[in-house]
């Protein structure tokens, strides 16, 4: 009788284990289905939003056509990308990227010349140019992200204060140069190896050309000094508009503060930028600058501050709408 009782209880335990296993399988299956349904719904919303933005791009070009063919359409570089933006007077087409729409979508339009054949039909090849008709393509893309560029220097390990930044005395900003390789790049984000020792001022990063105090090509979003790490860690500086950089060209990363560290105005510190001092292991195409301000700078020989650059990637999804516009007012 005891043996039978033991066997009966054992069989009940197996049933429980099997039942729990089946329940878990069902639970996870339902969870996976729900997750897929959520992703499908989100993707449907993204595509619908992209279509609306693409249609809005077409309408913007039509509005510009109605406002003046000669002043708004005929003077464009046909075949080039233009971003759709607004001004006090309404829609404009600009070569300057205004940044992502809703933090996700990139939109541009291309206005192309149109040719007609002997039957006055639009043709893709040959034919005669029709100056009063243009092809408009509106493209909206999303889903891409940034990837780390081949341009980086991550070996900085020293965190002593080599720059006294931000400087309440107005000594200036630290900077680091880098050189783009044989292919041009478009920068979305730059990481710097930083730490704070107290409650420093807010900071931002600029990409400059020619020299550390040269023309500003891009300015990052502001990073709160209070949120900086208290030990060396990577801090991201994101650019709302991608920064296009040419091949085989030197550029400069300049770290600045609010209020500016370039003149006595109450800037608070200290922030340390991780670096390495070595004649053999430093970034070969770069130079570190301890202070930069007002057309002057001081180079740290055989030093390099740590940085890594992230490039824009090709978006994974896009919608494209095409139409034709004509010079209806013959202006």
N, C-alpha and C positions, 0 to 999 in steps of 0.2 A: 504493500500500500504506500509506503514511503517513496519507493521508486516511482510509482505512478504519479504521486503528487509532485515530485521533483521534475519529472518530465513535463507535466502539465504547466507548472510555473515557468519552466524554460521556454516552452512554446509560446506562452503569453508575452515574454520579454522580446522574443523574435518579432512577434506581431507589432509590438510597440515600436521597435527600431525601424521596421519596414514602414509603419504608418508615419513616423516622424520624417523619414527619408522622403516619402512621397509628398508629404506636406511641404517640406523644404523645396523640393523640385518644383512643385506647383507655385510656391511663393516666389521663387527666383524667376520662374518663367513669366509670371504675371508682371514682375518688376521689369524684366527685359522688354516685354511687349509695351508696357507703359512708357519706358524710356525711349523706345523707338518711335512710339506715337508722338511723344513730346518733341523729339527731334524733327520728325516729319512736319509737325504743325509749325515749328519755328522756321524750318526751311521754306515752307509755303508762305509764311508771312514775309520772310526776307525777299523771296522772289516777287511777291506782289508789290512790296515797297520799292524794289529795284525797277520794276516795270513802270510804276508811277513816276519815279525820278527820271527814267529815260524819256517818258512822254513829256514830262515837264521840260527836259532839255530841248526836245523838238519844238515845243511851244515857245520857249525862250528865243530860239533862232527865228521863228516865224514873227514874233513880236518885234525883233530887231529889224527884220526885213520890212515890216510894215512901217517902222519908224524912219527908214531911210536905207535904200539898197546901196547907194553909192558910199554912204558914210559908215555903214555897219556890216555890209556883206562883201562888196566888191573889193574892199581894201584888205581882206584877210589873206593869209598865206594858205592857199588851198592845199589840202592834204596834211596839214599840221593839226596837232591836238590843241583844243582850247577848253578851258574850264569855264563852267557856267557859274556866274556869281551875280550879286546884286549891288547896286550903288544907290545913291540918293535919287538918281534919274530912272532907275529900273534895272532891267537885265543888262549884263555886259558879258563879253567873251574875253577871257584873259589867259595869258600864258603862265601866270603865276598860280600854283596850286593852292586853293583856299583851304585845303585840309579835308578830312573825312566828313561825310554827312552822317549825322546821328552816331558819330564815332565808329562807323562801320563801312559805309559805302563811298566808293570813289567814282566820280562822274566826269566825263569829258565828251566833247563833240568834235567831229571832223567834218569840215565843209570841203567838198571836192568839186572840181570842174566837171562839166557834162559835155559830151560830144554827141552829135546826131549824124545818122547815115543819110544816104541819098533820099530815103523815104521820110526823112524828118523824124525818125524813131531814135530814141536814146540807145547808144551802143557802147559797149565796154572797151572796145578797141577800134582804132581808126576813126574815121568820121571827121566832122568839123566842129570846132568848139562853139558852144552856145553860151555867150556871156550873160544871157538873161536867165539861165537856169543853173541851179546848183544842187548837188546831192548832199544831204545832211545825214550823218550817222551819229546817233546818241548811244553811248556805251556806259553802263553802270556795272561795276564789279565789286565783289566782296569775298570774304573768306580767307584772304591771305594774312600772313603775319610777318614778323621780322625774323631774320636768321643772322647768326653771328658771322661777321665778315672775316676774311682772311687777314684783316688788319687789326692787330691787337697786341698788347703787352701785359701779361698777367702775372709777371714774376716779382712785382714789388712786394717787399716784406717789411720794410722799415716804416715806422709810423711816428718818428720824432717830428717835431714841428720845424720844418725847413722853410716855411713860407710866412708864418705869422698871419694867417688868413682866417677870417676877414680882419682887416687892419683898421682899427679906429684912428690910427695915425695917418692913414692915407697912403700907405706904402705901395699898394697895388694888388693885382690878381696873379695867381699862378696859372701856368699854361703848359701845354704839351703839344708838340708838332707830330704829324704823321704824314706818310706819303701813300697816295693811292697807286695801285699796281697798274698793269697794262690794260685793265678794263675799267670803265667808269662805274661808279656806284651811286646808289641813292640811299641816304641814311635816314632811318626812322628813330633810332635810339642809340644812346651812348651810355655805357656803364663806367663809373669811376670807383676806385677803391678808396673809401673815405671812412673817417671816424670823427666823432666830436668828443670834447673833454668838458664842455659846459653847455650852455644854451645859446648857440651861435645864431647869427642872422640867417634868414632864408637865402637860398642860393639858386643859381641857374647856370646853364652852360651855353656857350656860344661857339659856333664853328666859323672861323675867320679865314680869309685868304690873304696872300702876299706876305704877311708877317703877323705876330701875335696881337698887334693893335690895328690890323688892317680891316678891310670891309667885312661887315657881318653878313654871312650867308644864311645863317639860321640861328634861332634862339629857342632853347628848350622851355618847357613848362617849369614853373617855379617849384623847387623842392623845399619843404619846411625844414628849417634847421633843427627844430625840436624832434623831428622824426628820424634824424640821422643815427646810425648805430654808434654805440659807445666803444666798440672795438672794430678793427678794420673789416669792412664788408662792402659788397658791391651795391652801389646806389645808381638807380636808373634815371636818366634824363631823356624824356621823350619829346619829340618834335611834332607839333600838330600838322605842320606841312613838311613833307619829305625834302631833304636837302640833297640836291644833285651835285656830285663832285666829279671832276674830269679825271681822266686817266693820267698817270705819270706826273702828278701834281702834288705839291706839299700844301697841307692845310694845318690849322691850329685849333686845338681845343682850349678854350679860355674859361676858367671858373670865376664867376662874379657873384657879388652879394647885393642884398637890399637891406639898408642903404649901401651905396657903392663903397668898395674898399680902396678906391683910387683917390679919395680925398677925405680929410677929417670930417666925419659926419655921424659919428656914433655907431658905426658897424661893430657888431659883437662877434667874438670868436671863443674858442679856437676850433678850426677844422683841419685835420691832417689828411694829406693825400698820400697814400702808400706809394713808395718808390723803391728803386734799386740803384745803388751806386757801384758800378763795376765797369771796367774798360772792355771786358770781353763778353758780358752777358746782357748788356742793355739793348734796347730796341735800335737796330742799326740805322733806321731812316728817320729817327726822331731826336728832338731836343727838348729838355725840360727848362722852364723859365720860372725863376723864383718870384720875380715881381714884373708886372706889366702895367704901364699906365701912360697916357698922354704922349704917345709916339716914342716911348723909350721902354727898354726891357733889359733884364739881367739874366743871362744864361747860366744854368747849373751844368758845368762841364761834366761829362761822363755820368749824368743822372738821367733817369727816365721815370716819369709818373705812370702808374698802371692805368690802362684803359682797355676797353673793348667796344668795337663798333658793330652795330646791327643794321643790316640792309633790308630794304623793302623786297618782299618776294612777290612773285606773280600771283594775283588773286586766283582762288580755285574755282570761282563761279562768276558768271557775268550774264547780262542780258544786253541785247543790241537791237535798236530800232533804226530803220532807214526810211527816209522819205525824200521828196524833191520839192524845192521851192523855186518860184519864178519871180521875176521883177514885175509885179503886177502894176506898179505905178509908173514904170518906165522912167525912173529918175536917174 
